[in-house]
Amino acid sequence: MSVNTNRLAGYRTWDGHDPFEDHAGPFYFRKTEDGDVACAFEATEKHCNGGGFLHGGLLMTFADFSLFAIGEAALNGPAVTVSFNAEFTAAATAGDFIEARGDIVQNTGSMVFLRGQVFTRKEIDGDVRELPLLNFSGIVKKLRKKPI
């Protein structure tokens, strides 16, 4: 599914592939000009906690989605997260455009080790800068067949 909003132009999603992510997101990804993967979503009120900030569980769900988007070529089929680590570094609110980038640290025969960062862009002292929200890493296990 392609998206044609201003901020999500060129992004796509795995709509219908993961019911939980469809409900929590929607989340999107695209290949950049240099071949890396960028992930994104538009934060809305439904993504916020009682304090009006993006819910930590939502950011972790987005980071987990990003592991699979970043590692898609190496995974080459079904896979599951076996380890996930995250450190929160700042807060964001509804209306923010949330992005993630990362890389594959190691690709073995059965596991892919990845890391990345979730961030938004904020005006700070008159300049638009990336504001890191969450650092994450994870290990994804390749499956031989689709789970039952």
Protein Blocks (a to p, Z undefined) as FASTA:
>chain_A
ZZfbfklgoiacdehklmmlmmmmccdddddfkopacddddddfklpcfkopacfklmmm
mmmmmmmmmmmmmnopadddfbdcdddfbdcdehiacddddddfbdcfkbccdddddddd
ddeehiacdddfbdcdddddddfbdcZZ
